[in-house]
Amino acid sequence: MDPDDDVVSGVEVRTTDSIARAGDWSLVLHSAAIPHRIEIREAAIVIVVEEAARTAALASLEAFDLESLPVVRVPAPDLGPSPLGLALAVLIVALHVAVGTRRDGMGAVWFRAGSASAEAIVHGEWWRAVTALMLHADVLHLLGNVVGSLVFVSAVGRWLGVGLGGAVVLASAVTGNLLTAYVYRVRHVSVGASTATFAALGVVAGLQMVRRHRHRERGIRGSPWLPLAAGLGLIVMIGSGERADLVAHLAGLGAGVVAGWLVAAIGVRVPGTAGQVGLAALTLGVIAASWLLAFRAF
């Protein structure tokens, strides 16, 4: 039997001048097995249900309204093109040109003083977690990290700015190198900015996780965990090769995720120009001071 036939007297639940909208509402009530009828009243289309079914009908129609809301694309914060990734790329290229590889005379000294020796770090030479980021074994190693810097570190710069972004990436990368040292503890030496590039990837993932969680009700589709899954996928594709330090890459990614999540969850405000310049100077100062400590202890 047609559910409309069950409505003898009733109450109005919806009114519209759109035949299509009235048809949608009728289909919703039909699917919920709620008896109703459609009436035309003074050029308006009215949906009528029995008084006893009013609450259920309104609930069904409101649920349909929520599902029909258009998806709102909430843009990620974007400060515009950032020189942060390029700055790191220029820094590591310049140092590689000036120092060379560990096989060169001067390069051998820099590598002995600044490589991330797990044993040395565990015994107090924490600055190696910073200096090792600036050293690269060969040109291919260097080029890979230049590309990673231009992509991932630049993304952090667009979101947080040069100063804050650089400080967060450096802190995350250093944390990743320290964690790696304490995992290995002995007989492990590593160099390269890859921990920093994967830390930058993690920062972006952490920021996006909080953003997606906060704005799910505003139409962002997909799980808040999707950025982390994407980061792990990139680790598998480009960070787990035969010569890659997978532990360092995972540690950098993990430290970056936590840092990005904290920055977004706490609501750290992006500083203005003076603040960005100050943080950029502090970041460079930490790198320079770490090299001074490295050569003083060497």
Secondary structure, 3 states (H helix, E strand, C coil): CCHHHHCCCCEEEEEECCHHHHHHHHHHHHHCCCCEEEEEECCEEEEEECHHHHHHHHHHHHHHHHHCCCCCCCCCCCCCCCCHHHHHHHHHHHHHHHHCCCCCHHHHHHHHHHCEEHHHHHCCCCCHHHHHHHCCCCHHHHHHHHHHHHHHHHHHHHHHCHHHHHHHHHHHHHHHHHHHHHHHCCCCEECCCHHHHHHHHHHHHHHHHHHHHHCHHHCCCCCCCHHHHHHHHHHHHHCCCCCCCHHHHHHHHHHHHHHHHHHHHHCCCCCCHHHHHHHHHHHHHHHHHHHHHHHHHC
